[in-house]
Amino acid sequence: MELPVSPKPGRAGSAAECESTCLDDCSCTAYAFDSNGCSIWLGDLLNLKQFSEEDGRGKTLYIRLAASEFSSAKNKKGIVIRAVVGSVAVVILVGFALVVIRRWQRTSVGAAKAVGGSLVAYGYKDLQNATKNFSEKLGGGGFGSVFKGKLPDSTVIAVKKLESISQGEKQFRTEVSTIGTIQHVNLVRLRGFCSEGKKKLLVYDYMSNGSLDSHLFHGKDSKVLDWKTRYQIALGIARGLAYLHEKCRQCIIHCDIKPENILLDAQFCPKVADFGLAKLVGREFSRVLTTMRGTRGYLAPEWISGVAITTKADVYSYASVTAGGDILSLLDHRLEGNANAEEVTRICRVAYWCIQDDENHRPSMGQVVQILEGVLDVNLPPIPRSLQVFVDNQEHIVFFTESSQSQSSQAPGNSVTTSSQARSSSSTTSSPEHDK
């Protein structure tokens, strides 16, 4: 190497003394010792030139560096040790975190698996733990008993233990997956299910205000439902059933509409429960023969007679729910007469239309929704056969008319009647409304 320009002579007789001279001067950046003696450089090193090893003109230059810039073998060994220890620690921590997350997931959803989107498959033991071995029973029906439970994340659930389910594993999962895709504000949401051998369970959202039955007939300790709330409940039930009948990919007949199967959430929004548990009806078929699953008192006549069942069976049961078995119960003494007279008239007429013996004379649930919303005006209905003990009129009259028009429409299967017939029916069916 060709030495830099502007060297400063150093007083040293050996290479060691020359090095010491450079180290003693804080400004010294390099030194060289050769036959000419000791040379030191202060500040920047200029005009350095490196020669090849074969070139004999090169000289040795020693450059001064800070102690921190040296990598001793000891320091290298320490760095390696620290790197290895750190890597092992990271691997252990990541593994521990994965184990914790896995366990949390198993306890949260009970080794759950997503099925058809948000629907979850729970383990039986997990639901058994969530319900404290099915200790708190909420109710029961034709399909099984319902128990209150709580998931590890504190979510409150309702678990239905199904009874007399004969479907195989594949068929059961298929039907449950279909139910799980049905989402509507007036239908109880299915969260998941359990299918382990003969153990078949369904997991639903918990409804904090219980069933409509508890408020209408066992309401000593419960909040009295005012007329506005009752009317909105009737409208919500109709919307839920209309969705099942007309908006689902497969038409679903409930077959067991009753107050016990109408649940109320924290805001008293009605939600139809147990839908889809009866046989699903393909939309290409208008009828299906099935066994009777409903509850006596809410069953349409066709259940008893054994004829084919359609969505109009749910319409009949809906009327029985809104009437509470006795149309006067809509204005029970707890309401103290506080009700909208127009709405009372409307819902009474709808109820009478819905319990017509001939299913062709009953409105669809979509029409019921329109009537309760005030889109359609409903006329006085003929008296059903079950009420003929009070009257002798069996004439048919106009079912509903559009509110915005003076023209009348007919219910399916009905014939237009004369004014005298309409007056006759009016005189026989108006008494329940006046009694209210």
Secondary structure, 3 states (H helix, E strand, C coil): CECCCCCEEECCCCHHHHHHHHHHCCCEEEEEEECCEEEEEECCCCCCECCCCCCCCCCCCEECCCHHHCCCHHHHHHHHHHHHHHHHHHHHHHHHHHHHHHHHHHHHHCCCEEECCCEEECCHHHHHHHCCCCCCEEEEECCEEEEEEECCCCCEEEEEEECCCCCCHHHHHHHHHHHHCCCCCCECCEEEEEEECCEEEEEEECCCCCEHHHHHCCCCCCCCCCHHHHHHHHHHHHHHHHHHHHHCCCCCCCCCCCHHHEEECCCCCEEECCCCCCCCCCCCCCCECCCCCCCCCCCCHHHHHCCCECCHHHHHHHHHHHHCCCHHHHHCHHHCCCCCHHHHHHHHHHHHHHCCCCHHHCCCHHHHHHHHCCCEEECCCCCCHHHCCCCCCCCCCCCEEECCCCCECCCCCCCCCCHHHHHHHHHHHHHHHHHC
